[in-house]
Amino acid sequence: MTNMTPLLARQPIFDGNMRVIAYELLCRNNDLKFIASTDGDAASSQVLLNAFTELSIEQVVGKHKAFVNFTRTLLHSPPPFNRQKLVIEVLEGQQVDAAMLHALMELREQGYTIALDDFELDEDSKNLVPYADIIKLDVLSLTPEKLKHHIDYLKPFGITLIAEKVETYEMFENCKALGFDLFQGYFLAKPRVITGRKISENKQSVLQLLSALHDPDVPIEKIERMIARDTLLSFKLLRLVNSAAFGLSRDVESLRQAIMLLGLQKLRNWVNLLALSNLSGKPHELSVAALTRARMCEMIATHINQRSRPDSYFTVGLLSTLDAFLDSPLEELLRNLSLSETLNQAMLAHSGPEGMVLHIVQAHEQGHWDDIDWAHLESLGLSPETLATIYVDALHWVAETMNSLGLAGDA
């Protein structure tokens, strides 16, 4: 990569069954003196397009489609991307005139998919509707009455409607009931809290296994028995140890062998992931997001020379998503694990080195790059360019890892 590569993040877009059908690409120029979010045609869209002279778009979105923000200028000169991969997302607030409508008509004739971002009905925006395949409505900014009015107006056109800024599972269910087709927001990474109901049996067993794994005095025999009770978990663990990633000279045929070869520290992180990914009712993308977060934490820590306990950073990244997997408050779940107070506070309060790295990764996930203390990172030898490289490398590593573990999902 060159210094043209921007900071990138991707936000999944789901269907009603929580399957990923596309990613919106968020970006910012890695020259921090340049405020990409405030300057029209010089902003994120052009920066992002520059990035794909260095990257394959497949490296970032895999087999899914990519939603890319287009400014007015870019509508007249689309990049040479695969038209089946790209969704042109027309930014809100641009002048709607004959030139824009003609550009949209030409793009549709060329086979591009057109989406309208942050759409609000008015006399000008109504002229865009016949050219749109997809329309995104901000469910936080529109009142319930306005939301229903928009849906009633747009549905007869046969347009795919995306509810964006869906922040909770309750909002997700409400938007499904309103008739939205697709959904975007950060609800996936939050617990699905249902009051008055105990944690389910399969989640209890996962929590018990995680608790045993993180008990420094636990006998290996106990870990072996607990893993053996879950046939699928046992199979995936043996598959992992026998994968090319470990490069062992002979096949491992028993859980005891796997435990002894991996060692308890490394085993903890992999069984954490495998156990959580086994939970029924949790979308595949949550495992992808958790593993991406964990891998980024580990890679950043390694880069800034925190080499003494690299596994602890992976642990913090992965277990910081426990609340979303187990649908209970993180603080309550951590009380059931035998983690050090240092790691608990890293997850709960972003304190200490692990907490600092976790904060960076969580800000990056949402494209909140202004929340990152870049001066401090630079003093540790981590530049924006390096963080961009780490993110793309983490995505590639996660895709390969999920595939080798048989966790690649159906989407």
N, C-alpha and C positions, 0 to 999 in steps of 0.2 A: 504493500500500500504506500501511497505517497501522502504528502501533507494536504492533498485535495480531499482526502477521505474525511467526511464530517462525522460528528457524533451521531450515531443512529440508534433508534429504538423502534420496536415494532409493537403494535397493539392489536390483539386478536379481534376478529369480528366473527361472531357465532351465529349458528342457526338456532332454532327453538329446541333442539336436542343437545345443545352445548357442544356441537362439533364445529371446529374452526373451518371457515370457508375462505377466509382472506385475512391479510394483515394490513393495517394502515401503517405507513412508514413515517415516523417522526424524525426530524433531523435538525441539526444546527451546525453552522460552520465551526470548525475547531479553532479558528482564530478568535479568541475571546474578546478582542477589541471590536469585533464586528457583531453587532446585535442583529442576528438573522430574523428574529421574529417581528421586527418593526419596519422592515424596508421592502415592500412589494416585490418587484421582479428580481431584486438581488437577494431575496430571502431563501427560505428553506427549500423551496421547490428546485431552484437552480442549483443550490448546493448539493441536494440529493442526486440530481441528475448527473452532476460531475462525478459523484461517487461511483456510479456504475460504469465509468470508463475504467475504474480500477477493480470493481467487484462484479461478479455475476449476480444478477438479482436473485437467482436460485439459492445462492449462499445465504441470503437473508430471509427469504420467504419459503424456500423449499418448493413443494408442488402447488402451493396456494397462490391466489392472486394477490397483487400488491396495489393498494390504494395510495396514490401519490397526489399531493396537492399541486394544482396547476394555477399559476397566475395568468392574467390575460395574455401576456406576451407568449407564454408557452403554448397556449391554445392554438396559436397560429403556426407553431413550429414544434410539433411533438417529437420526442426523441425516438430513435430507432429501436424501441423495445418490442418484444413479442406482444402483439395486440391481445393475445389470449391471456397473458399474465397481468396486464396493466389495466387498472381502473383509474380513469382520469377524474380527479376530484376537484370540481370547480369551487374555488374559494368564495366565501360569501363577501358581500360588500363591494363587488366590482360593478362597473357601469354596464348595464344591459342595453345594448344597442344593436343595430343591424349587423355590424362587423362581428360582434360576439356570437350572435345567433347563426351567422353564416359559418363561422369557424366550428361551432358545435355540430352543425349539419354536416359539414365535410368530415369531421372526425367520426361521426356515426356511420357515414357512408363508407369510410375506410375500415370499419369493423371495430372501432374502439368502444369500450363501455364507458358511459358518462354518469358520474354521480354528482349531486349537488350537496355541498356541505353546509351545515347550520342553516337549513332552509327556513325562511319565514315568508308566508304569503303576503304579497302586496301587488300593486298593479304591474310593476316591473318584473318581479320574480315569476309571476304567472306565465310570462312569455317564455321562460326557460323550461317549463314543465314538459312540453311536447318533445324536447330533445334529450330528456333524462331517462336513463334506465333505472337509476337508484336515487333515492332522496333520503338524506339524513336529517332527522329532527332531534334537536337538543331537548331531552325530556326534563332537564333541570331548569331551563330558561322559559319554557312554555307552560302556561297555566293548564290545568286539566281541561278547561273549556276550550282553550286555543288548540291544545293537542288533539282533542276530538274533532274540532273543526278542520284542522289540517288533514287528519286521516280520512275523514268523510269526503273532503274535496279531492284528495290524491288517489284514493283506492280505485275509482272508476277508470283511471288511466292505465291500470295494470302495472304500475311502477313498484319496484321492490322498496320497502320502507325499512330504514335502519333507525333503531332507537339508540342514540349516542348519549354518553355520560350516564350510563346505568350504573349506579353506585352500590346497590344492595340486591340480594336475591328477591326481596319483596318487590322492588322496582322491576326486576326482570320478569317476574310472574305477572305483574300488572301490565307491562308492555306487551307481553304475549297475549293477554286477554283483550287488549285494545286492538290487536290485529297487526302488530309489527311483524316483519318477516325475519329480520336479523337484528343483532344486539351487540353493542360495543360499550365498554366501560371497565371499571376496576372491581366489579362485584365478584369476579372469580376468585380473587385473592383474599376474600373476606369470609368469615364463618357464616354459615346459614343457621342463625340462632333461632331455635324454636323453644319457647319457654314451656316449662312444665313437662319436658320429655327428657328422660335419662339418655346418656350416651349409649348408642347401640352396642350389641354384643360384639360384632366384628371390630368396631372401633375400640372397645374396651380391650380386646385381645391384642390389638396393635399397640395400644398404650402400654400394656403390661410388658410386651416384648421390648419396646423402646426403653422402658424403665429398667428392665433387667440388663439391657445392652450398656446402659450408661452407669450402672453400678460398678464401681472399681473393684469390688470384692466378689463379684458374681463368679461362680464356678463355670468353667467352659461346658461342663456336662449339662448344666441347666439351660444354657443358650442353645445347645444342640437339641435338647428335648423340645424346647419351645418352637424352634424353627421346623423341626421334624413334624410337628402337629399340623403344619400348613403345607400341603403337598405342592401347591403352586409356588409358594415361596421357596421351598427346598429345590424345586426344579430350576427356578430362575437363578438361584444362588450358584448352583452347580454349572449352569450354562454360562454365567458370568465368569467364574473361575477358569473355565475351559475355553474362553473366548481368546481371540488373537491379542486382545489388549493386555493380557497377562503374560503371554508368551511362554507358558510352561512347557517343559520338555516331555511331560507325560500327562495323560488324562487324569482328572480327579474324579473319583467315583463315590466318595462318601462325604457327608456333612462334616465329620470330624477332620478329614483331610483338608477340606476347604477352609475350615476355621483355623487350623494350624498353619496353613500356607499363607492365608491372608493376614493373620494376626488380628487381635481383638479390635485394635484402633481402626484399621481399615475396614474390618468387617462391620463395625458399627454404622459407618456412613452408608455402605451399600445396602445393608439390611434395612436401615431407616428408609431409604428410597424405595426398595422393593416392597416393603410392608405397606407403605403409604400408597403406592401405586396399585396395590391389590384391593383397596377399598372400593366397594361397589357404590355406584351413584356419583362418583367423582369424575369429572371430565378429564380426558387425557391431557388437555392443555395445562391443567394444574400441575401435573407431574413435570411437564416440559418447563413451565415457569419456575418451579421449585429447583429443578436441577440446574437450570441456567443461572439462577441466583447463587446457588451453592458454588458452581464452577467459577463464576466471575469473582466471588469473594476469595476463593482459593488462588486464582491467577493474580489478582491484584495484590494479595498478601505476599505471594512469591516475588512479584516484581518489586515491591518496596522493601524486600529483604527481611520480611517477617518469616523466616524459614524454620524457626525452631519448632513451631506447632502448626504446620500448614493444614493439617486435618481439622483443627479447631475452627478455622475460618469456613471450611466446607460445611462443618456441622452447624455453625451459626446460620449460614445462608439457608441450608435445607430446613432446619427445625424452626426457623422464623416463619415458615408457612404452615406450621402444625395446626393453627387455629382454623385455617381454611379447609384442611383435610378432615379435622375431627369435629368441626362445628362447635367449638367451645372457646372461651377466652384464653389467649396464649398464657397469661399469667397463671391461670388455674391449671393448665396442662403442664407447665414447667414445674409446678410444685410436685408433680407425680414423677418427675425424672430426677436422676441423681447427678445433674450437671453442676459444675462449679458455679458459685455466685457470679463470678466474672462473666461466664458465658450467658447466664440468665440476664444479667444487666445489659450485656451487649445487645441482646434481642429486645429487651423491654425498654431500654433507655438510650440505646446507641452509645453506651459508655465504653471506654477502653479501646485498644487497637481494633479488636474484632467489631465492636459497635461502630467505629468510624468507617470501616470498610463496608459494613452492611448498609449504613446510611448512604454511602456513595452509590451502591448498587441499586438500592430502592429508588433513589432519586433518578438514576439513569433509566430504570424500567419505565417510568412515567414521562420521560423526556423533560424532567424538571432540572435541567442542567444548571440553572442559576442558583439552585440550592446546594450545589457542591462547592466546597472550599478549594478552589483551584490553586490558590497561592500555596496552601498547605501541601496539596498533592505535588505541586511542582517542586517543593522543597524536599519531598521524598523521592523525587525522580520519576514521577508519573505524569506525563503530559496528556493533553486531550487526544492527540494522535494515538498514543499508546492505549488509552482507554477504548478508543474506537476499534483498534485492532483486537483488544481483549474481548470485546463484545462479539464481534463477528466470529472469532476463533471459538468462543464459548458456544455460540449457536451451532457451529459445525460439529464440535465435540459432542454436544448434547444429542444432536440428530443421529450421529454414529452410535453413541452409547445406547440410546433408546432402541435403535434398530437391533443392535447386537443382543440386547436383553429381551427382545420380543415384545417391547413396549411401544412400538411405533404408532399404534392407533389405527383407526379405520379411515380417518378423514383424508 
